[in-house]
Amino acid sequence: MTVLELMERAGADNTNLTIAWIKDAVNLIQSNTKHDLKTETFTITENTKSYEPAADLMAIDNISILDTQADQYKRIRRLAYPPTVTVDNSP
């Protein structure tokens, strides 16, 4: 389908604006497509706060933790806001 045909179907009359919409749509499709997904497993150990991810990591899709009682992985939800951390200095 050509840009002209798309413009006729959409009832648009501005070529530059139509091309910009097409480019935006292509960028949106590309950004929503997940590819080259890899799974990495860490063994959680006591008194360890952070774990080193792979060097080629671009984004984290989700985090799950194994519930040993139910023998299934449960997804950890992403926090919308940073957690409030308080320190208890009482003896």
N, C-alpha and C positions, 0 to 999 in steps of 0.2 A: 504494500500500500504506500502510495506516495504522500508527501506532505500536502499536496493540493487536494488529493482525495480525502484525506483526513480533515482538512479545513472545510471542505464541502459538506461532509457528514456532520461535523460539529457546528456548522454555521458560523465559523470564525472568518474574519477578514484581515487579520494582522499576521503576516507570515512569521515575523521575528518572534512574536508572542507564542505562536503555535510551536515553533521549533524549541523555544525555551521550555514549554510544557512537556514536549517529547523528551528532552534531555533530563528534566526533573523526574519524569516517570521511569526512565531507564536507570537513573541513579538510585531511585527508591527501590526498584526491583533488585538491583545488584546489592544494595545494602541489607535487604531482607533475606537474601539467599544465604543459607549456611552451607559451607563446603569445607573440606579438609578438616572434619571434626576428629579429634583424638580424645581418648579417655586416659586419664592418669589417676593412679591410685596411691594414696598415702596411708601408712599405718600411723594412727594417732597414738602418740606416746605421752606419758605423764610429764608435766612441767615443760612442755614444748608449746610455745605460742604461735610460731610461724613455721611454714614449710616452703621450700624453694620450688616454684613451678618450673616448667620447661622453659628453656631459653627462647624458643620460637613461639611462645604463647602470645596471642593477639587479643583474645577476649575469653572470659569465663561464661559459659552458657548456663551451667547450673552446678550446684554443689549438693551432694547427697551423702548421708552417713548411714552405716549399716546398723540397724536395730537388731542386736543379737537375740533378743527375746522373741521377736516376731520373724526373724530371719529374712528381712527384706530391707531394701534401701529406702530411706525417707529423705525427701528433698528439704533442704534448708532454704527458707524464704529470704529474699533480699530485703534488707532494712531500707525503709524510705528515708529515714533520718539517722544520723549518727547516734549510737546509744549513749545514754547519760551514764557516766562512770563516776562513782563516788568512792572515796577512800575512807575506810573505817580505821581511825587511829586509836581507838579505845583499847585499853590493856586487856 
